């Protein structure tokens, strides 16, 4: 069976980051999962970790609400799973999450504040 090539939705992700920056300061964004590992299928979602100092003032539920509300405003063409961390939380992520530890090691930084 032939593998279908799935195009990385760069414009949608950039639009998401730009829209999110109207609400919080985004320090960096890490892509992980099938798009980062180079094995996306037509059923793949985009997995992102957003790193922001502003998350220090939000509990976990409030972060998810903010990230998902922003996603729902800009992304209707591709499924996106997004999680948010402060820089300090993410620097110690190996202690709390094996999945995010792998993401930190093998993911791709697609945005850093200094890039823009």
C-alpha angles and dihedrals in degrees: 000000000000118000115237115230111233117204118225107246095229096155092052092048093047090050090050092051092047091050092047090052088065087065106033140007106263111209098180144337125218122202114210138161127050096338091053094043090051096242108103121154130195087268095052122119126208113254116203136176112202115203117202136156086215090070088075088082094051130072119226095267093049091050092052091047092052094045094045095044089054091046091052090054095054110021119065095131100060135029113245130190111196132181129182133218138171114241090252093051092048093048088061098036093121089073094057112029132031091194094053090043088059090045090053092050100042106020126104123244103227097173136027123173091240090057094071 
